[in-house]
Amino acid sequence: MEKKESADRLFSDLKVPSKGKLQEYFLVLLKFLSGICLLPIVYAVTIHFSGELLKLEPAVKGPFIWGIVAFIMTYFFVWEPAVFFKKGQRILEFMFRFFSPLVKIAPFVLPIYTILLCLGYLILTKMADTREFLTLFIFGIGFSLALHLVFSAKTLRSKAGDKLRSNYIFGFSWIYILDALLLALFFNLAFENFSFLTFFNSSYQISRSIYLAAFRQLFL
């Protein structure tokens, strides 16, 4: 009798996942695989953005790199400026409050401070000589972009229930790619030596090569 009860208890624990659970597992796996598939694009975008950045004059690429370094040093050794990231998110939530599909997405995807600095610089170039403010603007763009990427990654990573880190890998890969495209477009508009088309085409070609090589290894 006791054996029968223990067997019944064992089989009762081995419940078949419900349809909703199966769909949840499938979506988690799909997001995880999609995130992995985005990594070649992340790699290609990083390589070719860096290549185009190196073509810029030292007065541009220097402050941009130092802006990123300054944020990293501030973040690790001085203070985590999370308050600025949260305020930027609130600004975007307010801007997109009439378009609900973007209310939750825009604060993570769009680096609001970087966009404002880029727009401010482009507007000022039409009105006055901006050479004396160039270093300040570019330093701020590097600092604000690093702030956005770091805190977006931290927020996504800290979300509970993220199985296999699927939301983190998938979401942050998209954020990184789209932010790199936005910044490349700004540099293309602001400086002659930076080519958005070269950056985009080169990134496409190297991503395509990686995908084709992986496909041949797996299926041919």
C-alpha positions in Angstrom: 0.0 0.0 0.0 2.8 2.3 0.9 4.6 1.5 -2.3 1.5 2.3 -4.3 1.1 5.7 -2.6 4.8 6.6 -3.2 4.4 5.6 -6.9 1.3 7.7 -7.2 3.1 10.6 -5.5 6.0 10.2 -7.9 3.8 10.3 -11.0 1.8 13.2 -9.7 5.1 15.2 -9.5 5.9 14.5 -13.1 3.3 16.8 -14.5 3.2 17.5 -18.2 3.9 21.2 -18.8 0.8 23.2 -19.7 0.3 24.7 -23.1 1.1 28.2 -21.7 4.3 26.9 -20.2 5.4 25.2 -23.4 4.8 28.5 -25.3 6.8 30.4 -22.6 9.7 27.9 -23.0 9.6 28.2 -26.8 9.7 32.0 -26.6 12.6 31.9 -24.2 14.5 29.6 -26.5 13.6 31.6 -29.6 14.8 34.8 -28.0 18.0 33.2 -26.8 18.8 31.8 -30.3 17.9 35.1 -31.9 20.2 36.9 -29.5 23.0 34.6 -30.4 22.3 35.2 -34.1 22.6 38.9 -33.6 26.2 38.6 -32.1 27.9 38.6 -35.6 26.2 41.9 -36.3 27.3 43.3 -33.0 30.9 42.2 -33.8 30.7 43.7 -37.4 29.2 47.0 -36.2 31.9 47.4 -33.5 34.8 46.7 -35.9 33.6 48.9 -38.7 32.4 51.8 -36.5 35.8 51.8 -34.9 37.4 51.8 -38.3 35.4 54.8 -39.5 36.0 56.5 -36.1 39.8 56.3 -36.6 39.5 58.2 -39.8 38.3 61.3 -38.0 40.7 64.0 -36.9 42.1 63.7 -33.3 40.0 66.7 -32.2 36.9 64.5 -32.7 37.9 60.9 -31.9 40.0 61.9 -28.9 37.2 63.6 -26.9 34.8 60.8 -27.9 37.0 58.1 -26.5 37.9 60.1 -23.4 34.2 60.6 -22.8 33.6 56.9 -22.7 36.7 56.4 -20.5 35.5 59.2 -18.2 32.2 57.5 -17.7 33.7 54.1 -17.0 36.1 55.6 -14.4 33.3 57.5 -12.8 31.0 54.4 -12.7 33.6 52.1 -11.2 35.5 54.4 -8.9 33.4 57.5 -8.0 29.7 57.2 -8.4 27.0 55.3 -10.4 25.0 58.1 -12.0 21.8 56.0 -12.3 19.7 59.1 -11.5 20.6 60.6 -14.9 19.6 57.4 -16.7 16.3 57.3 -14.9 15.5 60.9 -15.7 16.3 60.3 -19.3 13.9 57.4 -19.3 11.2 59.6 -17.9 11.7 62.1 -20.6 11.3 59.5 -23.3 8.3 58.0 -21.5 6.7 61.5 -21.6 7.6 62.0 -25.2 6.1 58.7 -26.3 3.1 58.6 -23.9 0.6 59.0 -26.8 2.2 56.0 -28.6 2.0 53.1 -26.2 4.0 50.5 -28.1 7.1 52.6 -27.7 6.6 53.7 -24.1 8.4 50.7 -22.7 10.9 50.2 -25.6 12.1 53.8 -26.4 13.7 54.5 -22.9 16.0 51.5 -23.4 16.7 51.9 -27.1 17.1 55.7 -27.5 20.1 57.4 -25.8 18.2 60.6 -25.1 21.2 62.7 -23.9 23.3 61.6 -26.8 20.5 62.4 -29.3 20.0 65.9 -27.7 23.8 66.6 -27.8 24.0 65.5 -31.5 21.0 67.6 -32.5 22.3 70.6 -30.5 25.7 70.3 -32.3 24.1 70.0 -35.8 21.8 73.0 -35.1 24.7 75.1 -33.8 26.8 74.4 -36.9 24.2 76.1 -39.0 24.1 79.2 -36.8 27.7 79.8 -35.6 31.3 78.5 -35.5 31.3 75.5 -33.2 35.0 74.7 -33.2 35.5 76.0 -29.7 32.7 73.9 -28.4 33.6 70.8 -30.4 35.6 69.0 -27.7 32.8 69.6 -25.1 30.1 68.3 -27.4 32.0 65.2 -28.5 33.1 64.4 -25.0 29.5 64.6 -23.8 28.3 62.4 -26.6 30.9 59.7 -25.6 30.0 60.0 -21.9 26.3 59.9 -22.4 26.4 57.0 -24.9 28.4 54.9 -22.4 26.0 55.9 -19.6 23.0 54.7 -21.7 24.6 51.4 -22.8 25.9 50.5 -19.3 22.6 51.2 -17.5 20.5 49.7 -20.2 22.5 46.5 -19.9 22.4 46.6 -16.1 18.6 47.1 -16.1 18.0 44.2 -18.6 20.4 41.9 -16.7 18.8 42.5 -13.3 15.2 41.6 -14.5 13.8 38.6 -12.6 12.7 35.5 -14.4 15.0 36.0 -17.4 15.6 32.4 -18.2 18.9 31.7 -20.1 19.4 35.5 -20.1 17.4 35.5 -23.3 15.9 39.0 -22.8 19.3 40.4 -21.9 21.2 38.9 -24.9 18.4 39.6 -27.4 17.4 43.1 -26.1 20.9 44.5 -25.5 22.2 43.3 -28.9 19.4 45.3 -30.5 20.1 48.3 -28.3 23.8 48.2 -29.2 23.2 47.9 -32.9 20.6 50.6 -33.2 22.6 53.0 -31.0 25.7 52.4 -33.2 23.6 53.2 -36.3 22.3 56.4 -34.8 25.8 57.6 -33.8 27.2 56.6 -37.2 24.5 58.7 -38.9 25.4 61.7 -36.7 29.1 61.4 -37.4 28.3 61.1 -41.1 26.2 64.3 -41.0 28.7 66.2 -38.9 32.1 65.2 -40.3 33.2 64.5 -43.9 35.7 61.8 -43.0 33.1 59.4 -41.5 31.0 57.5 -44.1 27.7 56.0 -42.9 27.4 54.0 -46.2 30.9 52.5 -45.8 30.2 51.6 -42.2 26.8 50.1 -43.1 28.0 48.1 -46.2 31.1 46.8 -44.5 29.2 45.7 -41.4 26.7 44.0 -43.7 29.4 42.2 -45.6 31.3 40.9 -42.6 28.0 39.8 -40.9 26.9 38.0 -44.1 30.3 36.2 -44.3 30.0 35.0 -40.7 26.5 33.7 -41.3 27.5 31.9 -44.5 30.5 30.3 -42.8 28.4 29.1 -39.9 25.7 27.8 -42.3 28.3 25.8 -44.3 29.8 24.3 -41.1 26.4 23.2 -39.8 24.6 22.1 -43.0 27.1 21.4 -45.8 
